[in-house]
Amino acid sequence: MARFLADENFNNQIVRGILRQAPNIDIVRIQDVDLLGANDATVLERAATAGQIILTHDVATMITFAYQRIQAGLSMPGLFEVNRRVPVGLAIEEIILIAECSLEGEWEGQVIFLPLQ
């Protein structure tokens, strides 16, 4: 099952909804791992070390740093950019589906935009 790290500004309603509907999903917030205020490179390194896919709304900078890691040959377990306009319920459904149906390492080196098309 996929493991997730929710970026600092990721919608907490989505995180709470995921945990309420599927409490077995491994999802932690940046705030919960003492990285509040950390830069994107540090967050990506933490996620890579822990094997966690990042959930973010930050299309401006996080994606750039993720692609830099990939180009440098560094581990990047995956990044899901969730559009802020996606309804909370749809975001919850898609993340649960991804978590429950993904193979280990399936999202390595990928940047995916939600909602899925």
N, C-alpha and C positions, 0 to 999 in steps of 0.2 A: 504494500500500500504506500502511496506517495506521502511524503512528509512536507509540511509547509512552514514557512516563516513569513508572517504578515509584516510588511513594511510599517514604519512609524505612523504614517498618515492613512493607512488602510482602514476602510470603514469597519468599525467595531461591530456594527449591526450584522455585517456579513459573518464575521468571526463567531459571534455569539450564536447566530442562526445555524452555522455549520455544526458547532459543538452541541447545540440543542437537538438537532435532527440526526446527527451521527457522532455521538460522543467518543467513538473509537478512533476518530481521525486525529492524527498527530498534527496539531497546528499551534504554534506559539507566536506571540507578538514580540516585536523588537523591545517593547517596554518590559516584557517579562524576562528578558535575557540581558538586562543591563546595557543595552546599546542605544538608549534614548539619546537622540542628537548625533548619532554616529553618521559619518559620511557614507555615500553609496558604495564606495570601494570596500570599506570595512564590513558593511552589511553583506555584500556579495561574498567576501572571504569567509565570514561566519557561516553563511548558508552552505558554501562549498565544503567547509570543514565538517559540518553537521549533516550533509547530504539532504538539505532541505530546498524545496522549490520556493522561490520568492513570490509572494502575492503583493502587487503594488498598483497604485493608481498613477505613479510617477512616470509619465511618458517622456518628460523633458530630459531627465538626466540618468535615471536608473538603467534604461535600455542602452544608452551609450556605453556606460561602464560594463554592462553585461557583454556587449559585443567586443569590447576591448579585452575582456578576460578570455573570451573564446578565441580571438585572433592571437592572443599571447600563448595559447595552448594550455591555459589554466582551467581547472574544473569549474563548471557552472551548471549545477544540477537542473536548471530550468528557471524561467521567469514568466509569470503570467501577469500581463497588464490588463487590469479590469477597468474598462471604461466607467467613469463616474456616473454616466447616464444609464448604465445597465440597472434594471430594477433589482433590488436587493434579493428578492426571492429567486430570480433567474440566476444571479451570481452564485447564490448558495447551492442551487441545484447543480450547476455546471461544475463547481469545485468539488462537491461530493461525488459526482459521477467520475471526474478525473481521478480523485483520490482512490476510489474503490475499484476502478477499472485499469489503472496504470500498472505497468510492469516496472520493477526497480530499474532505474537508470534510463527509462524511456524518454524523458524530457531533457536529458543531458545536452547542453549546448544549444538549447532552443529558447526562443522568445516567442510566446504565444499571446495572442490578443483575444480577450473574452468580451463579448460572447462569441462562442464558437459558431462558425457559419455552417 
